Amino acid sequence: MYLSPLEDSRNGGPVLLQTLRAYLAAERNASSAAAALGVVRKTVESRLRTIEEKLGRSLHPCPAELEVALRLDELTPAPGPIEISIDG
C-alpha cells in the first residue's frame, strides 16, 4: 500500500525509495537528505513531489507508516532462483 506505487523501476523506483529512506532518516530534512545522497536540495524536493504524486498523498501525515513499510521492505528477501533438490 505504501511502497508498491514507488517500486516501478522504469520510473525511477529504486531512486525514489532511496530518496524516501534518506529523507526519513534525516528526520524529514530535505537539505540533510540531499547531503546524504550527494545531490542538491532541489533534486530531493523534486523526488519527494514525485513520491507524493505516486502515493496520492502528502508525506507529512504518515511518516511513521512509511518508515515501517521501508523497514519491512528491507527485511523482505529479494526474489531469486528457486532451488529444487531431488532425493533419490
N, C-alpha and C positions, 0 to 999 in steps of 0.2 A: 504494500500500500504506500509506503513512504519512499522506497528506493526504486521500485520497478520502473517508474517513468523516467528515471535517470540512467538506466542501465543500457540504453540503446547506444552501442559503440559507434555506430555510423554518425551519430550526432554529438560526439564528444563525451559519452557516458563516463569513461574512466576519469577524464579530466574534471568533469563536474563532481563526481564522487570525491576525488582528491581535494578539490577546492572546498567542498562542503565539510570534509573532515578537518581541513586546516582552519577554516572559519570557526567551527565549533570548538576546536582545540584552543584557538586564540580568544576564546570567550566572546565570540561574535564581533571581533575587531577586524575589519577589512584590511587595515594597514598592516597589522601583525600577521594576518594570514598571507598577505601579499609577500611580505618579507620571508616567511617560511617557504613559500612556493617559488621564490625568485622571480616574481612578476610585479608589475606595477599595480597600485591600488585600483585603478580604473578597470583593469582586467578582472580582478576579483569581483568588483561590483557588477560588471557585465555578466560574469558567470553566475553570480547569485541571482540576478534578474532572470536569467535563463532557467535556473533551477526553480525559481518561484513560478515561472510560466509553465514549466513541465509538470510541476506538482499541482498547479491550480490553486495555490495558497501562499500566503506570506510565511516567511521563515520565523518570524518573531513569536507567534503564539505557540509554536510546537518544537522548540529546540530540544527538550528532553526526549520526546518521542523520536526525533531524528537521530539523536545521539545513540539511543538504544538500538534503533534499526541499523545504524552503521556498525555498532559493536557486534551485533548478531551476524551481520554480513561478513565481518572479519573472521568469525568463528566457523562459518559455513565453508566446508571444503569445496574447492573448485571441482567441477565435474572432470573426470579423467577417464581413461580407458577402463573398461570392465575386464577384470581378470577372471577367467574360468579355469578351474582345475578339475581334471577328470581322474578320479582314483580308480585304478583298475588293475 
